[in-house]
Amino acid sequence: MTGDDTSSEELDETPTQMRQATLRVRHHGEPESDVSAAFPRVTLRSVSSMTGSGSRRKRIIELSGDPSRVASFLEEFRRADPIVSAEPLSPLSRNSVYVVFVYDVTAWDSITESLTELGVHYKAGTTINAGWERWVVYLEDPEELSRVMDHLRAGGNDVELMSNVEMSELSAPDQLHADQILGELTTRQRDALVAAIGVGYYEHDGDGAITDVADELGVAETTAWEHLSRAEGKLMRHIGRYLNR
């Protein structure tokens, strides 16, 4: 048997069917989400896995936002019952700060553990903004999605489905990265961007104005501007990281 024969007979090039679903979870009673809800202009991103043994574990997170708000976020985070310690690894004067924290795992209701118990693959490095955690899960059986969402809701959490696509449709890494960026936006921020694009707000020769965006959303101009500004800020931070690579 030749090498070519082995390839044709033994390799099945039919892709395995798997779906990627992006969920937004309001994780009530858990410090990262609850403190995030109190500081909606600070974004938390998990950047490391857990280390440690016994009841105490350690993780590294990144806090992004106005330095004064990041400092206040960290101060409030330290007060949470499960938190043993939380210390910055970079100056608090920056817009992006890495923090290492130690927590009591017995007092921590972990979505990671919930997904692991369900036997669900998930993407490490969740992002939290305005109290909402973003989770990307990978499912072989389409029926699993309802089971996962029901399980998380049974724990007292609010769960929203942001996207649900076949992995075979995600043909390039850029598409996965775009899904990550959009997943960090709140529903109102996404709606504001869609409305702004629809009325020509970003067109060089267009006449779309913030008043048109507000009319599309059915809100006051100041509210429309706030949603749009926060969405643009998140997108620009991602673009800045890409440009600085």
Contacts in CASP RR format, 6 or more apart in sequence:
PFRMAT RR
TARGET T0000
AUTHOR 0000-0000-0000
METHOD contacts of the structure
MODEL  1
MTGDDTSSEELDETPTQMRQATLRVRHHGEPESDVSAAFPRVTLRSVSSM
TGSGSRRKRIIELSGDPSRVASFLEEFRRADPIVSAEPLSPLSRNSVYVV
FVYDVTAWDSITESLTELGVHYKAGTTINAGWERWVVYLEDPEELSRVMD
HLRAGGNDVELMSNVEMSELSAPDQLHADQILGELTTRQRDALVAAIGVG
YYEHDGDGAITDVADELGVAETTAWEHLSRAEGKLMRHIGRYLNR
1 9 0 8 1.000
15 167 0 8 1.000
15 168 0 8 1.000
16 140 0 8 1.000
17 140 0 8 1.000
17 166 0 8 1.000
17 168 0 8 1.000
18 138 0 8 1.000
18 139 0 8 1.000
18 140 0 8 1.000
18 166 0 8 1.000
18 167 0 8 1.000
19 138 0 8 1.000
19 139 0 8 1.000
19 140 0 8 1.000
19 142 0 8 1.000
19 145 0 8 1.000
19 164 0 8 1.000
19 165 0 8 1.000
19 166 0 8 1.000
19 167 0 8 1.000
20 136 0 8 1.000
20 137 0 8 1.000
20 138 0 8 1.000
20 139 0 8 1.000
20 163 0 8 1.000
20 164 0 8 1.000
20 165 0 8 1.000
20 166 0 8 1.000
20 167 0 8 1.000
20 170 0 8 1.000
20 179 0 8 1.000
21 136 0 8 1.000
21 137 0 8 1.000
21 138 0 8 1.000
21 139 0 8 1.000
21 145 0 8 1.000
21 148 0 8 1.000
21 161 0 8 1.000
21 163 0 8 1.000
21 164 0 8 1.000
22 134 0 8 1.000
22 135 0 8 1.000
22 136 0 8 1.000
22 161 0 8 1.000
22 162 0 8 1.000
22 163 0 8 1.000
22 164 0 8 1.000
22 179 0 8 1.000
22 183 0 8 1.000
23 134 0 8 1.000
23 135 0 8 1.000
23 136 0 8 1.000
23 137 0 8 1.000
23 148 0 8 1.000
23 149 0 8 1.000
23 152 0 8 1.000
23 159 0 8 1.000
23 160 0 8 1.000
23 161 0 8 1.000
23 162 0 8 1.000
24 132 0 8 1.000
24 133 0 8 1.000
24 134 0 8 1.000
24 135 0 8 1.000
24 159 0 8 1.000
24 160 0 8 1.000
24 162 0 8 1.000
24 183 0 8 1.000
25 33 0 8 1.000
25 111 0 8 1.000
25 132 0 8 1.000
25 133 0 8 1.000
25 134 0 8 1.000
25 135 0 8 1.000
25 152 0 8 1.000
25 157 0 8 1.000
25 158 0 8 1.000
25 159 0 8 1.000
25 160 0 8 1.000
26 33 0 8 1.000
26 37 0 8 1.000
26 131 0 8 1.000
26 132 0 8 1.000
26 133 0 8 1.000
26 157 0 8 1.000
26 158 0 8 1.000
26 159 0 8 1.000
27 33 0 8 1.000
27 109 0 8 1.000
27 111 0 8 1.000
27 131 0 8 1.000
27 133 0 8 1.000
27 157 0 8 1.000
28 34 0 8 1.000
28 156 0 8 1.000
28 157 0 8 1.000
28 158 0 8 1.000
29 109 0 8 1.000
30 108 0 8 1.000
30 109 0 8 1.000
31 77 0 8 1.000
31 80 0 8 1.000
31 81 0 8 1.000
31 82 0 8 1.000
31 83 0 8 1.000
31 103 0 8 1.000
32 44 0 8 1.000
32 61 0 8 1.000
32 77 0 8 1.000
32 128 0 8 1.000
32 133 0 8 1.000
33 128 0 8 1.000
33 131 0 8 1.000
33 132 0 8 1.000
33 133 0 8 1.000
34 80 0 8 1.000
34 131 0 8 1.000
35 73 0 8 1.000
35 76 0 8 1.000
35 77 0 8 1.000
35 80 0 8 1.000
36 42 0 8 1.000
36 44 0 8 1.000
36 73 0 8 1.000
36 128 0 8 1.000
36 129 0 8 1.000
36 130 0 8 1.000
36 131 0 8 1.000
36 132 0 8 1.000
37 130 0 8 1.000
37 131 0 8 1.000
38 76 0 8 1.000
39 69 0 8 1.000
39 72 0 8 1.000
39 73 0 8 1.000
39 76 0 8 1.000
40 129 0 8 1.000
40 130 0 8 1.000
40 131 0 8 1.000
40 230 0 8 1.000
41 65 0 8 1.000
41 66 0 8 1.000
41 69 0 8 1.000
41 230 0 8 1.000
42 63 0 8 1.000
42 64 0 8 1.000
42 65 0 8 1.000
42 66 0 8 1.000
42 69 0 8 1.000
42 70 0 8 1.000
42 73 0 8 1.000
42 129 0 8 1.000
43 63 0 8 1.000
43 64 0 8 1.000
43 65 0 8 1.000
43 127 0 8 1.000
43 128 0 8 1.000
43 129 0 8 1.000
43 184 0 8 1.000
43 234 0 8 1.000
43 237 0 8 1.000
44 61 0 8 1.000
44 62 0 8 1.000
44 63 0 8 1.000
44 73 0 8 1.000
44 127 0 8 1.000
44 128 0 8 1.000
44 129 0 8 1.000
45 61 0 8 1.000
45 62 0 8 1.000
45 64 0 8 1.000
45 125 0 8 1.000
45 126 0 8 1.000
45 127 0 8 1.000
45 128 0 8 1.000
46 59 0 8 1.000
46 60 0 8 1.000
46 61 0 8 1.000
46 124 0 8 1.000
46 125 0 8 1.000
46 126 0 8 1.000
46 127 0 8 1.000
47 60 0 8 1.000
47 61 0 8 1.000
47 62 0 8 1.000
47 98 0 8 1.000
47 125 0 8 1.000
48 59 0 8 1.000
48 60 0 8 1.000
48 61 0 8 1.000
49 59 0 8 1.000
49 124 0 8 1.000
50 57 0 8 1.000
50 58 0 8 1.000
50 59 0 8 1.000
51 57 0 8 1.000
51 58 0 8 1.000
51 59 0 8 1.000
52 58 0 8 1.000
54 105 0 8 1.000
55 104 0 8 1.000
55 105 0 8 1.000
55 106 0 8 1.000
56 84 0 8 1.000
56 102 0 8 1.000
56 103 0 8 1.000
56 104 0 8 1.000
56 105 0 8 1.000
57 102 0 8 1.000
57 103 0 8 1.000
57 105 0 8 1.000
58 100 0 8 1.000
58 101 0 8 1.000
58 102 0 8 1.000
59 100 0 8 1.000
59 101 0 8 1.000
59 103 0 8 1.000
60 89 0 8 1.000
60 98 0 8 1.000
60 99 0 8 1.000
60 100 0 8 1.000
61 98 0 8 1.000
61 99 0 8 1.000
61 101 0 8 1.000
62 96 0 8 1.000
62 97 0 8 1.000
62 98 0 8 1.000
62 99 0 8 1.000
63 70 0 8 1.000
63 73 0 8 1.000
63 74 0 8 1.000
63 96 0 8 1.000
63 97 0 8 1.000
63 99 0 8 1.000
64 70 0 8 1.000
64 95 0 8 1.000
64 96 0 8 1.000
64 97 0 8 1.000
64 237 0 8 1.000
65 95 0 8 1.000
65 96 0 8 1.000
66 95 0 8 1.000
67 92 0 8 1.000
67 93 0 8 1.000
67 94 0 8 1.000
67 95 0 8 1.000
67 97 0 8 1.000
70 92 0 8 1.000
70 95 0 8 1.000
70 97 0 8 1.000
71 92 0 8 1.000
74 86 0 8 1.000
74 88 0 8 1.000
74 92 0 8 1.000
74 97 0 8 1.000
74 99 0 8 1.000
77 83 0 8 1.000
77 86 0 8 1.000
77 101 0 8 1.000
78 85 0 8 1.000
78 86 0 8 1.000
81 104 0 8 1.000
81 107 0 8 1.000
82 103 0 8 1.000
82 104 0 8 1.000
82 107 0 8 1.000
82 108 0 8 1.000
83 101 0 8 1.000
83 102 0 8 1.000
83 103 0 8 1.000
83 104 0 8 1.000
84 101 0 8 1.000
84 102 0 8 1.000
84 103 0 8 1.000
84 104 0 8 1.000
85 101 0 8 1.000
85 102 0 8 1.000
86 99 0 8 1.000
86 100 0 8 1.000
86 101 0 8 1.000
86 102 0 8 1.000
87 99 0 8 1.000
87 100 0 8 1.000
87 101 0 8 1.000
88 97 0 8 1.000
88 98 0 8 1.000
88 99 0 8 1.000
89 97 0 8 1.000
89 98 0 8 1.000
89 99 0 8 1.000
89 100 0 8 1.000
90 96 0 8 1.000
90 97 0 8 1.000
90 98 0 8 1.000
91 97 0 8 1.000
109 155 0 8 1.000
111 126 0 8 1.000
111 133 0 8 1.000
111 135 0 8 1.000
111 152 0 8 1.000
111 157 0 8 1.000
112 122 0 8 1.000
114 151 0 8 1.000
114 152 0 8 1.000
115 122 0 8 1.000
115 135 0 8 1.000
115 137 0 8 1.000
115 148 0 8 1.000
118 144 0 8 1.000
118 147 0 8 1.000
118 148 0 8 1.000
118 151 0 8 1.000
120 137 0 8 1.000
120 138 0 8 1.000
120 139 0 8 1.000
120 144 0 8 1.000
120 148 0 8 1.000
121 137 0 8 1.000
121 138 0 8 1.000
121 139 0 8 1.000
122 135 0 8 1.000
122 136 0 8 1.000
122 137 0 8 1.000
122 138 0 8 1.000
123 135 0 8 1.000
123 136 0 8 1.000
123 137 0 8 1.000
123 138 0 8 1.000
126 133 0 8 1.000
126 134 0 8 1.000
126 135 0 8 1.000
127 133 0 8 1.000
127 134 0 8 1.000
127 180 0 8 1.000
127 183 0 8 1.000
127 184 0 8 1.000
128 134 0 8 1.000
129 184 0 8 1.000
129 186 0 8 1.000
129 234 0 8 1.000
130 186 0 8 1.000
132 160 0 8 1.000
132 186 0 8 1.000
134 162 0 8 1.000
134 180 0 8 1.000
134 183 0 8 1.000
134 184 0 8 1.000
136 179 0 8 1.000
136 180 0 8 1.000
137 145 0 8 1.000
137 148 0 8 1.000
138 167 0 8 1.000
139 145 0 8 1.000
139 148 0 8 1.000
145 161 0 8 1.000
145 164 0 8 1.000
149 159 0 8 1.000
149 161 0 8 1.000
152 159 0 8 1.000
153 159 0 8 1.000
160 187 0 8 1.000
162 182 0 8 1.000
162 183 0 8 1.000
163 179 0 8 1.000
163 182 0 8 1.000
163 183 0 8 1.000
170 176 0 8 1.000
170 179 0 8 1.000
181 234 0 8 1.000
181 235 0 8 1.000
181 238 0 8 1.000
182 190 0 8 1.000
184 234 0 8 1.000
185 193 0 8 1.000
185 231 0 8 1.000
185 234 0 8 1.000
186 227 0 8 1.000
186 230 0 8 1.000
188 217 0 8 1.000
188 227 0 8 1.000
189 227 0 8 1.000
189 228 0 8 1.000
189 230 0 8 1.000
189 231 0 8 1.000
189 234 0 8 1.000
190 231 0 8 1.000
191 217 0 8 1.000
191 227 0 8 1.000
192 213 0 8 1.000
192 217 0 8 1.000
192 224 0 8 1.000
192 227 0 8 1.000
192 228 0 8 1.000
192 231 0 8 1.000
193 228 0 8 1.000
193 231 0 8 1.000
195 212 0 8 1.000
195 213 0 8 1.000
195 216 0 8 1.000
195 217 0 8 1.000
195 224 0 8 1.000
196 202 0 8 1.000
196 213 0 8 1.000
196 228 0 8 1.000
198 216 0 8 1.000
199 208 0 8 1.000
199 209 0 8 1.000
199 212 0 8 1.000
199 213 0 8 1.000
199 216 0 8 1.000
200 206 0 8 1.000
200 207 0 8 1.000
200 208 0 8 1.000
200 212 0 8 1.000
201 208 0 8 1.000
201 209 0 8 1.000
201 210 0 8 1.000
201 212 0 8 1.000
201 213 0 8 1.000
210 221 0 8 1.000
210 224 0 8 1.000
210 225 0 8 1.000
210 228 0 8 1.000
211 221 0 8 1.000
213 224 0 8 1.000
213 228 0 8 1.000
214 220 0 8 1.000
214 221 0 8 1.000
214 223 0 8 1.000
214 224 0 8 1.000
214 225 0 8 1.000
217 223 0 8 1.000
217 224 0 8 1.000
217 227 0 8 1.000
219 227 0 8 1.000
END
